Amino acid sequence: MPLIVQKFGGTSVGSIERIKNVAKRIKRAVDSGNKVVVVSSAMSGETDRLINLTKEVSKKPDPREYDVVVSTGEQVAIGLLAIALKDLGVDAVSLTGWQVPIFTDNVYTKARIKKIGIRRINKELEKGRVVVVAGFQGITENRNITTLGRGGSDTTAVALATALNADFCEIYTDVKGVYTADPRIVPNAKKIPVISYEEMMEMASLGSKVMQIRSVEFAAKYGVKIHVRSTFSEEEGTWIQEENEEMEKVVVRGISHNLKESKITVVNVPDKPGIAAKLFKALGDANIVVDMIVQNVSHKGHTDISFTVEKTDADEAEEIAKEVAKEIGASAVERNDKIAKVSVVGLGMRTHSGTAGKMFNVLAKEGINIYAISTSEIKISCLIDEDKAEDAIRALHKEFIENGKIEIIEE
């Protein structure tokens, strides 16, 4: 029998009625002759509610206890979903992260999966049951509860698909697939039928909310095919898989944006070897992920260093930067939360020149100033003012997606 892993996001299980509808969808998969493992997020809004509770108790909650509280949302959801399945005559069992077990490292709130036990799941599947697993959570070797960070249920699903050697992994969400841009900003954005792991990783890291980057990394490493589709529709979604030659015919696959970053600048830094290392080692030791880094040209032995981090890490990153600034003799630390990162992504950029120049020209025509630039083989990102983000996205989509088709001829 084929084995599939189905993951349902918070909006998919956002109410009792929706949980019942998800149960019906799972039943159809079972009735079609599949073994099914389900991964569920917490009900929509529940994780935010739990986070807010911890912050009402403490401005800086203890990370271990924070994970104990925040992980409970998924436990409620899987229990309700298992009840709904049994009510339809489908034998089901719910399992939390520690019951599977899913072992992680010791980094609370941002844990990474290290290993997964599959014996319990396989025993339940052999009994003909649907196994409903809590996403987002795991345990350390010392049996402490951990969470995998925002979007961690995607990672749980792909990791389980890998461990169980599933035929594929379905990610059910409230959109019909991966789009060329955010449809709320670009009404004529198009659904992408097939996208490579590499393109999807870039889009996820650059702000696309459909998939969590670590889940795509996992899928790419182990070759797990992912089908991103809507819980509320039967139509085909977007397949994420290994690249092929056809994919390179499209220069730019999509336009991504991220409004959830802050820019921190350490001003008047002595331009000496090891200074930057001291700053970024301190940030790394605090498990803060740094995105874009810009160091200005040295003037009279001093320079400015700017970097971006997720807004959720900005307070801690600013504190660390101020401590290091005192230590190295920098004059000040500045912070800007009103920024946006816009990016163009596509495999075809490897073999087609001029993409960067075209992107910068489009932004210039819109009167948009660029504060920082970051590139890879298949992406170009620009840091701009937050209030210019939507204009930039629409203009870039028009240039690269709507007007950017390559004409294929036979000679």
The 8 nearest C-alpha neighbors of each residue, nearest first, counted from 0:
[[1, 33, 34, 2, 32, 3, 31, 35],
 [2, 0, 33, 34, 166, 3, 32, 165],
 [3, 1, 34, 165, 166, 33, 35, 0],
 [4, 2, 35, 165, 167, 166, 168, 34],
 [3, 5, 168, 36, 37, 35, 160, 169],
 [6, 4, 169, 37, 168, 170, 38, 36],
 [5, 7, 38, 170, 37, 39, 171, 156],
 [8, 6, 171, 39, 11, 40, 172, 38],
 [9, 7, 40, 11, 172, 10, 39, 171],
 [8, 10, 43, 42, 40, 12, 11, 41],
 [9, 11, 13, 43, 12, 8, 173, 42],
 [10, 12, 8, 9, 13, 7, 230, 17],
 [13, 11, 18, 17, 42, 9, 10, 14],
 [12, 14, 42, 43, 10, 9, 11, 17],
 [15, 13, 17, 16, 12, 18, 42, 43],
 [16, 14, 18, 17, 19, 13, 12, 79],
 [17, 15, 19, 14, 18, 20, 12, 13],
 [16, 18, 20, 14, 12, 19, 15, 21],
 [17, 19, 12, 15, 21, 20, 16, 80],
 [18, 20, 22, 16, 17, 21, 83, 15],
 [19, 21, 17, 23, 22, 18, 16, 24],
 [22, 20, 24, 18, 23, 19, 17, 25],
 [23, 21, 19, 25, 84, 20, 24, 83],
 [24, 22, 26, 20, 21, 25, 27, 19],
 [25, 23, 21, 27, 26, 22, 20, 28],
 [24, 26, 22, 28, 27, 23, 21, 29],
 [27, 25, 23, 29, 28, 24, 30, 22],
 [28, 26, 30, 24, 25, 29, 31, 23],
 [27, 29, 31, 25, 26, 30, 33, 24],
 [28, 30, 33, 26, 31, 32, 27, 34],
 [29, 31, 27, 32, 28, 26, 33, 25],
 [32, 30, 28, 29, 33, 27, 26, 34],
 [31, 33, 30, 29, 0, 28, 34, 1],
 [34, 32, 29, 1, 0, 2, 31, 28],
 [33, 35, 2, 1, 29, 0, 3, 124],
 [36, 34, 3, 129, 2, 4, 33, 37],
 [35, 37, 4, 130, 129, 131, 5, 3],
 [38, 36, 131, 5, 6, 4, 132, 130],
 [39, 37, 6, 132, 134, 131, 133, 156],
 [40, 38, 7, 134, 133, 6, 77, 8],
 [39, 41, 8, 9, 73, 134, 152, 7],
 [42, 40, 73, 72, 9, 76, 45, 43],
 [41, 43, 13, 9, 12, 45, 76, 44],
 [42, 44, 9, 13, 10, 45, 41, 12],
 [45, 43, 47, 46, 48, 42, 9, 13],
 [46, 44, 48, 47, 42, 43, 72, 41],
 [45, 47, 49, 48, 44, 69, 50, 72],
 [46, 48, 50, 44, 45, 49, 51, 69],
 [49, 47, 45, 51, 46, 50, 44, 52],
 [48, 50, 52, 46, 51, 47, 69, 45],
 [51, 49, 47, 53, 52, 48, 46, 69],
 [50, 52, 54, 48, 49, 53, 47, 55],
 [51, 53, 49, 55, 54, 50, 48, 56],
 [52, 54, 56, 50, 51, 55, 60, 57],
 [55, 53, 57, 51, 56, 58, 52, 50],
 [54, 56, 52, 53, 57, 51, 58, 50],
 [55, 57, 54, 53, 52, 58, 60, 51],
 [58, 56, 54, 60, 59, 55, 53, 61],
 [57, 59, 54, 60, 56, 55, 53, 61],
 [58, 60, 57, 61, 54, 62, 53, 56],
 [61, 59, 57, 62, 65, 58, 53, 54],
 [60, 62, 64, 63, 65, 59, 57, 66],
 [63, 61, 65, 64, 107, 60, 66, 108],
 [64, 62, 66, 65, 61, 107, 67, 145],
 [63, 65, 67, 66, 61, 62, 68, 60],
 [64, 66, 62, 68, 63, 67, 61, 69],
 [67, 65, 69, 64, 63, 68, 145, 70],
 [66, 68, 64, 65, 70, 69, 144, 63],
 [69, 67, 65, 66, 70, 71, 64, 49],
 [68, 70, 66, 49, 71, 67, 65, 46],
 [71, 69, 72, 68, 66, 67, 136, 73],
 [72, 70, 74, 73, 69, 68, 75, 67],
 [73, 71, 41, 75, 74, 70, 45, 46],
 [74, 72, 41, 76, 133, 75, 40, 71],
 [73, 75, 71, 77, 72, 76, 133, 78],
 [76, 74, 78, 73, 72, 77, 79, 71],
 [75, 77, 73, 79, 78, 74, 41, 80],
 [78, 76, 80, 74, 79, 75, 93, 131],
 [77, 79, 81, 75, 80, 76, 93, 82],
 [78, 80, 82, 76, 77, 81, 83, 75],
 [79, 81, 83, 77, 82, 78, 18, 76],
 [80, 82, 84, 78, 83, 79, 91, 92],
 [83, 81, 79, 85, 80, 84, 86, 78],
 [84, 82, 80, 86, 81, 85, 19, 22],
 [85, 83, 81, 87, 89, 22, 86, 82],
 [86, 84, 89, 88, 82, 87, 90, 83],
 [85, 87, 83, 84, 88, 82, 89, 81],
 [88, 86, 84, 85, 89, 83, 23, 22],
 [87, 89, 85, 86, 90, 84, 26, 83],
 [90, 88, 85, 84, 87, 91, 26, 86],
 [89, 91, 128, 85, 129, 88, 84, 127],
 [92, 90, 129, 128, 81, 130, 89, 85],
 [91, 93, 130, 81, 131, 129, 94, 128],
 [92, 94, 131, 77, 132, 78, 130, 81],
 [95, 93, 132, 98, 131, 99, 133, 92],
 [94, 96, 133, 98, 97, 132, 74, 99],
 [95, 97, 137, 101, 136, 100, 98, 99],
 [96, 98, 100, 95, 99, 138, 137, 101],
 [99, 97, 100, 95, 96, 94, 101, 119],
 [100, 98, 96, 97, 101, 116, 94, 119],
 [99, 101, 97, 98, 116, 96, 115, 102],
 [102, 100, 115, 137, 96, 99, 97, 138],
 [103, 101, 138, 114, 139, 113, 137, 112],
 [104, 102, 112, 113, 139, 111, 138, 110],
 [103, 105, 111, 110, 106, 139, 113, 112],
 [104, 106, 139, 107, 110, 103, 145, 111],
 [107, 105, 110, 104, 109, 108, 111, 145],
 [106, 108, 145, 109, 110, 62, 63, 105],
 [109, 107, 146, 148, 110, 147, 66, 145],
 [110, 108, 148, 147, 107, 106, 146, 111],
 [109, 111, 147, 106, 107, 104, 146, 103],
 [112, 110, 103, 104, 147, 113, 109, 106],
 [111, 113, 103, 102, 114, 104, 110, 101],
 [112, 114, 103, 102, 111, 104, 115, 101],
 [115, 113, 102, 112, 101, 116, 103, 100],
 [116, 114, 101, 100, 102, 117, 162, 113],
 [115, 117, 100, 118, 99, 101, 114, 119],
 [116, 118, 120, 119, 121, 115, 163, 99],
 [119, 117, 121, 120, 116, 122, 99, 123],
 [120, 118, 122, 121, 117, 99, 123, 116],
 [119, 121, 123, 117, 122, 118, 124, 130],
 [120, 122, 124, 118, 123, 119, 117, 125],
 [123, 121, 125, 119, 120, 124, 118, 126],
 [122, 124, 126, 120, 125, 121, 128, 119],
 [125, 123, 121, 127, 128, 126, 122, 120],
 [126, 124, 122, 127, 123, 121, 128, 120],
 [125, 127, 123, 124, 128, 122, 121, 90],
 [128, 126, 124, 125, 123, 129, 90, 34],
 [127, 129, 91, 90, 124, 126, 123, 130],
 [128, 130, 91, 35, 36, 90, 131, 92],
 [129, 131, 36, 92, 91, 93, 37, 128],
 [130, 132, 93, 37, 38, 77, 92, 36],
 [133, 131, 38, 94, 93, 95, 37, 134],
 [134, 132, 95, 73, 39, 38, 74, 96],
 [133, 135, 152, 39, 40, 155, 38, 136],
 [136, 134, 151, 152, 147, 146, 155, 133],
 [137, 135, 146, 96, 134, 145, 147, 70],
 [136, 138, 96, 101, 145, 102, 144, 97],
 [139, 137, 144, 102, 143, 142, 145, 97],
 [138, 140, 142, 103, 141, 143, 102, 104],
 [139, 141, 142, 102, 138, 143, 103, 104],
 [140, 142, 139, 143, 138, 144, 105, 102],
 [143, 141, 139, 138, 140, 144, 97, 102],
 [142, 144, 139, 138, 141, 145, 140, 63],
 [143, 145, 138, 137, 67, 142, 66, 139],
 [146, 144, 137, 138, 107, 66, 136, 110],
 [147, 145, 136, 108, 135, 66, 148, 110],
 [146, 148, 110, 109, 151, 135, 136, 108],
 [149, 147, 109, 151, 108, 146, 150, 110],
 [148, 150, 151, 147, 135, 211, 152, 109],
 [149, 151, 211, 152, 153, 148, 135, 154],
 [150, 152, 135, 147, 154, 153, 148, 149],
 [151, 153, 134, 135, 155, 154, 150, 40],
 [154, 152, 156, 151, 155, 214, 150, 157],
 [153, 155, 214, 151, 157, 152, 156, 158],
 [156, 154, 152, 158, 153, 134, 157, 159],
 [155, 157, 153, 159, 154, 158, 38, 6],
 [158, 156, 160, 154, 159, 155, 214, 161],
 [157, 159, 161, 155, 160, 156, 154, 162],
 [158, 160, 162, 156, 161, 157, 163, 155],
 [161, 159, 165, 157, 163, 158, 162, 164],
 [160, 162, 158, 164, 159, 163, 157, 223],
 [161, 163, 159, 164, 160, 158, 115, 117],
 [164, 162, 160, 165, 161, 159, 117, 121],
 [163, 165, 161, 162, 160, 166, 2, 159],
 [166, 164, 160, 2, 167, 163, 3, 161],
 [165, 167, 2, 3, 1, 164, 168, 160],
 [168, 166, 224, 165, 3, 225, 223, 169],
 [167, 169, 4, 225, 3, 5, 160, 226],
 [168, 170, 226, 5, 225, 227, 4, 6],
 [171, 169, 227, 6, 226, 5, 228, 7],
 [172, 170, 7, 228, 230, 229, 6, 227],
 [171, 173, 229, 8, 174, 230, 11, 228],
 [172, 174, 229, 230, 10, 11, 175, 231],
 [175, 173, 229, 172, 176, 228, 177, 209],
 [176, 174, 229, 228, 236, 173, 177, 227],
 [175, 177, 236, 237, 228, 227, 174, 190],
 [176, 178, 191, 190, 237, 209, 179, 175],
 [179, 177, 190, 180, 189, 191, 188, 176],
 [178, 180, 253, 189, 188, 254, 190, 252],
 [181, 179, 254, 178, 188, 253, 182, 255],
 [180, 182, 183, 184, 185, 178, 188, 179],
 [183, 181, 185, 186, 184, 188, 180, 187],
 [182, 184, 181, 185, 186, 180, 188, 187],
 [183, 185, 182, 181, 186, 389, 393, 392],
 [184, 186, 182, 188, 187, 183, 393, 181],
 [187, 185, 182, 188, 183, 184, 181, 189],
 [186, 188, 185, 189, 182, 180, 401, 184],
 [189, 187, 182, 185, 179, 180, 186, 178],
 [190, 188, 178, 179, 187, 191, 180, 182],
 [189, 191, 178, 177, 176, 192, 179, 188],
 [190, 192, 178, 193, 177, 237, 189, 179],
 [193, 191, 237, 190, 238, 236, 194, 176],
 [194, 192, 238, 237, 191, 239, 195, 240],
 [193, 195, 239, 238, 198, 240, 199, 196],
 [196, 194, 242, 240, 198, 197, 241, 239],
 [195, 197, 199, 198, 240, 219, 239, 241],
 [196, 198, 200, 195, 199, 201, 219, 242],
 [199, 197, 201, 195, 200, 196, 345, 202],
 [198, 200, 202, 196, 201, 197, 203, 195],
 [201, 199, 197, 203, 212, 198, 202, 215],
 [200, 202, 204, 198, 199, 203, 205, 197],
 [203, 201, 199, 205, 207, 204, 200, 255],
 [202, 204, 207, 212, 200, 205, 201, 206],
 [205, 203, 201, 202, 206, 212, 200, 207],
 [206, 204, 202, 203, 255, 201, 256, 257],
 [205, 207, 257, 256, 203, 204, 255, 208],
 [208, 206, 203, 202, 209, 255, 205, 256],
 [207, 209, 210, 206, 203, 211, 202, 150],
 [208, 210, 207, 177, 211, 203, 176, 172],
 [211, 209, 208, 203, 212, 207, 153, 215],
 [210, 212, 150, 214, 213, 203, 153, 215],
 [213, 211, 203, 215, 214, 200, 204, 216],
 [212, 214, 216, 215, 211, 217, 154, 200],
 [213, 215, 154, 217, 212, 216, 211, 153],
 [214, 216, 218, 212, 217, 213, 200, 219],
 [217, 215, 213, 219, 214, 218, 220, 212],
 [216, 218, 214, 220, 215, 219, 213, 221],
 [217, 219, 223, 215, 221, 222, 216, 220],
 [220, 218, 222, 216, 217, 221, 196, 215],
 [219, 221, 217, 218, 222, 216, 223, 215],
 [220, 222, 218, 219, 223, 217, 161, 216],
 [223, 221, 219, 218, 220, 224, 241, 240],
 [224, 222, 218, 221, 167, 225, 161, 219],
 [223, 225, 167, 240, 239, 168, 222, 226],
 [226, 224, 168, 239, 238, 169, 167, 223],
 [225, 227, 238, 169, 237, 170, 228, 168],
 [228, 226, 170, 237, 176, 236, 169, 171],
 [227, 229, 236, 175, 176, 171, 226, 170],
 [230, 228, 175, 172, 174, 231, 171, 173],
 [231, 229, 171, 172, 232, 11, 173, 228],
 [230, 232, 229, 173, 233, 11, 172, 174],
 [233, 231, 229, 234, 230, 175, 228, 235],
 [234, 232, 235, 231, 229, 230, 228, 236],
 [235, 233, 232, 236, 175, 228, 229, 231],
 [236, 234, 228, 233, 237, 175, 192, 176],
 [235, 237, 228, 176, 227, 175, 234, 226],
 [238, 236, 192, 176, 227, 193, 226, 177],
 [239, 237, 226, 193, 225, 240, 192, 194],
 [240, 238, 225, 194, 195, 196, 224, 193],
 [239, 241, 195, 224, 196, 238, 242, 194],
 [242, 240, 195, 196, 243, 239, 222, 219],
 [243, 241, 195, 240, 246, 244, 196, 194],
 [242, 244, 245, 246, 241, 247, 195, 240],
 [245, 243, 246, 247, 242, 248, 346, 347],
 [246, 244, 247, 243, 248, 249, 242, 347],
 [245, 247, 244, 248, 243, 249, 242, 346],
 [248, 246, 347, 249, 346, 245, 244, 250],
 [247, 249, 246, 245, 347, 250, 405, 244],
 [248, 250, 247, 347, 251, 246, 252, 345],
 [347, 251, 249, 348, 345, 248, 346, 252],
 [252, 250, 345, 344, 249, 253, 399, 343],
 [253, 251, 345, 344, 249, 179, 250, 254],
 [252, 254, 179, 344, 251, 180, 343, 255],
 [253, 255, 343, 180, 342, 179, 396, 344],
 [256, 254, 342, 207, 341, 206, 202, 205],
 [255, 257, 341, 206, 340, 205, 342, 258],
 [256, 258, 206, 340, 259, 339, 205, 341],
 [257, 259, 339, 260, 338, 340, 256, 385],
 [260, 258, 310, 257, 309, 261, 339, 311],
 [259, 261, 309, 310, 308, 258, 307, 262],
 [260, 262, 336, 310, 307, 308, 335, 309],
 [263, 261, 307, 335, 306, 334, 336, 264],
 [262, 264, 334, 306, 305, 333, 307, 335],
 [265, 263, 305, 333, 304, 332, 266, 334],
 [264, 266, 332, 304, 303, 331, 305, 333],
 [267, 265, 303, 331, 268, 330, 332, 264],
 [268, 266, 302, 329, 303, 301, 330, 269],
 [267, 269, 329, 302, 301, 266, 303, 270],
 [270, 268, 301, 271, 300, 302, 267, 329],
 [271, 269, 301, 300, 302, 268, 297, 272],
 [270, 272, 269, 274, 273, 300, 301, 275],
 [271, 273, 274, 270, 275, 276, 269, 277],
 [274, 272, 276, 275, 277, 271, 278, 270],
 [273, 275, 277, 276, 272, 271, 278, 327],
 [276, 274, 278, 277, 273, 279, 272, 304],
 [275, 277, 273, 279, 274, 278, 280, 272],
 [278, 276, 274, 280, 275, 279, 273, 281],
 [279, 277, 275, 281, 276, 280, 323, 282],
 [278, 280, 282, 281, 276, 277, 283, 275],
 [279, 281, 283, 277, 282, 278, 276, 284],
 [282, 280, 284, 279, 278, 283, 277, 285],
 [281, 283, 279, 285, 280, 287, 284, 278],
 [284, 282, 280, 286, 285, 281, 287, 279],
 [283, 285, 281, 286, 282, 280, 287, 279],
 [284, 286, 282, 283, 287, 281, 315, 316],
 [287, 285, 283, 284, 288, 282, 106, 109],
 [288, 286, 282, 285, 283, 289, 312, 316],
 [287, 289, 286, 308, 290, 283, 282, 309],
 [290, 288, 308, 307, 287, 291, 306, 292],
 [289, 291, 307, 308, 288, 292, 306, 309],
 [290, 292, 307, 306, 289, 373, 293, 371],
 [293, 291, 306, 305, 290, 294, 307, 304],
 [292, 294, 305, 304, 306, 295, 371, 291],
 [295, 293, 304, 303, 305, 296, 292, 302],
 [294, 296, 303, 302, 297, 293, 304, 305],
 [297, 295, 302, 298, 294, 303, 301, 270],
 [296, 298, 302, 301, 300, 295, 299, 270],
 [299, 297, 301, 300, 302, 296, 295, 270],
 [300, 298, 301, 297, 302, 270, 269, 296],
 [299, 301, 270, 298, 297, 269, 302, 271],
 [302, 300, 269, 270, 268, 297, 267, 298],
 [301, 303, 297, 268, 267, 295, 270, 298],
 [304, 302, 266, 267, 295, 268, 265, 294],
 [305, 303, 294, 265, 264, 293, 295, 302],
 [306, 304, 264, 293, 263, 292, 294, 265],
 [307, 305, 292, 291, 263, 262, 293, 264],
 [306, 308, 262, 290, 291, 261, 289, 263],
 [309, 307, 289, 260, 261, 290, 313, 310],
 [308, 310, 260, 311, 312, 259, 261, 313],
 [311, 309, 313, 260, 312, 261, 259, 308],
 [310, 312, 309, 313, 314, 259, 308, 260],
 [313, 311, 310, 309, 315, 314, 316, 308],
 [312, 314, 310, 316, 315, 311, 317, 308],
 [315, 313, 317, 316, 312, 318, 311, 310],
 [314, 316, 318, 317, 313, 312, 319, 287],
 [317, 315, 313, 319, 318, 314, 312, 320],
 [316, 318, 320, 314, 315, 319, 313, 321],
 [319, 317, 315, 321, 316, 320, 322, 314],
 [318, 320, 316, 322, 321, 317, 323, 315],
 [319, 321, 317, 323, 318, 322, 324, 316],
 [322, 320, 324, 318, 319, 323, 332, 317],
 [323, 321, 319, 325, 324, 320, 318, 326],
 [322, 324, 326, 320, 325, 321, 278, 327],
 [325, 323, 329, 321, 327, 326, 322, 328],
 [326, 324, 328, 322, 323, 327, 329, 321],
 [325, 327, 323, 324, 328, 322, 329, 321],
 [328, 326, 324, 325, 329, 323, 274, 269],
 [327, 329, 325, 326, 324, 330, 268, 269],
 [330, 328, 268, 324, 267, 327, 331, 266],
 [329, 331, 267, 266, 328, 324, 268, 332],
 [332, 330, 266, 329, 265, 333, 324, 267],
 [331, 333, 265, 264, 266, 321, 334, 320],
 [332, 334, 264, 263, 265, 331, 335, 266],
 [335, 333, 263, 262, 264, 336, 332, 261],
 [334, 336, 262, 337, 261, 263, 338, 333],
 [335, 337, 261, 338, 262, 334, 260, 310],
 [338, 336, 385, 335, 384, 339, 261, 386],
 [337, 339, 385, 384, 336, 383, 261, 258],
 [340, 338, 385, 258, 383, 257, 382, 384],
 [339, 341, 382, 257, 256, 381, 383, 380],
 [342, 340, 256, 381, 380, 255, 339, 382],
 [341, 343, 380, 255, 379, 254, 256, 381],
 [342, 344, 254, 379, 378, 253, 251, 255],
 [345, 343, 378, 251, 253, 377, 252, 254],
 [344, 346, 251, 252, 377, 347, 250, 348],
 [345, 347, 247, 377, 348, 349, 250, 198],
 [250, 348, 346, 247, 349, 345, 249, 350],
 [347, 349, 351, 250, 346, 377, 350, 345],
 [350, 348, 347, 376, 351, 346, 377, 352],
 [349, 351, 348, 347, 352, 247, 346, 250],
 [352, 350, 348, 349, 347, 353, 250, 354],
 [353, 351, 354, 350, 348, 349, 355, 356],
 [352, 354, 356, 355, 357, 351, 358, 348],
 [353, 355, 357, 356, 352, 358, 348, 351],
 [356, 354, 358, 357, 353, 359, 379, 352],
 [357, 355, 359, 353, 358, 354, 360, 361],
 [356, 358, 360, 354, 355, 359, 353, 361],
 [359, 357, 355, 361, 360, 356, 354, 362],
 [358, 360, 362, 356, 361, 357, 363, 355],
 [361, 359, 363, 357, 358, 362, 356, 364],
 [360, 362, 358, 364, 363, 359, 357, 365],
 [361, 363, 365, 359, 367, 364, 360, 391],
 [364, 362, 366, 360, 365, 361, 367, 359],
 [363, 365, 361, 366, 362, 360, 367, 359],
 [364, 366, 362, 363, 367, 361, 391, 390],
 [367, 365, 363, 364, 362, 368, 361, 387],
 [368, 366, 362, 365, 363, 369, 387, 383],
 [367, 369, 383, 366, 370, 363, 362, 384],
 [370, 368, 383, 382, 371, 381, 367, 372],
 [371, 369, 382, 383, 368, 372, 381, 384],
 [370, 372, 382, 381, 369, 293, 373, 291],
 [373, 371, 381, 380, 382, 374, 370, 379],
 [372, 374, 380, 379, 291, 381, 371, 375],
 [375, 373, 379, 378, 380, 372, 376, 377],
 [374, 376, 378, 377, 379, 373, 380, 201],
 [377, 375, 349, 378, 348, 374, 346, 379],
 [376, 378, 345, 346, 348, 375, 344, 349],
 [379, 377, 344, 375, 343, 374, 376, 345],
 [378, 380, 374, 342, 343, 373, 375, 344],
 [381, 379, 342, 373, 341, 372, 374, 340],
 [380, 382, 372, 341, 340, 371, 369, 383],
 [381, 383, 340, 371, 370, 369, 339, 372],
 [382, 384, 369, 339, 338, 370, 368, 340],
 [385, 383, 338, 387, 386, 339, 337, 388],
 [384, 386, 338, 339, 337, 388, 387, 383],
 [385, 387, 384, 388, 389, 337, 338, 339],
 [388, 386, 385, 384, 390, 389, 391, 367],
 [389, 387, 391, 385, 390, 386, 392, 339],
 [388, 390, 392, 391, 387, 393, 184, 386],
 [391, 389, 393, 388, 387, 392, 394, 365],
 [390, 392, 388, 394, 389, 393, 395, 387],
 [393, 391, 389, 395, 394, 390, 396, 388],
 [392, 394, 396, 390, 395, 391, 185, 397],
 [393, 395, 391, 397, 396, 392, 390, 398],
 [396, 394, 398, 392, 397, 393, 399, 391],
 [397, 395, 400, 393, 399, 394, 398, 392],
 [396, 398, 401, 394, 395, 400, 399, 402],
 [399, 397, 395, 402, 396, 400, 403, 401],
 [398, 400, 403, 396, 402, 397, 395, 401],
 [401, 399, 403, 396, 402, 397, 398, 404],
 [400, 402, 397, 403, 399, 398, 396, 404],
 [403, 401, 398, 400, 399, 404, 397, 396],
 [402, 404, 399, 400, 401, 398, 405, 250],
 [405, 403, 402, 406, 400, 249, 401, 399],
 [406, 404, 407, 403, 248, 249, 250, 402],
 [405, 407, 404, 408, 403, 248, 409, 249],
 [408, 406, 405, 409, 248, 404, 410, 249],
 [409, 407, 406, 410, 405, 248, 404, 245],
 [410, 408, 407, 406, 405, 248, 245, 404],
 [409, 408, 407, 406, 405, 248, 245, 404]]
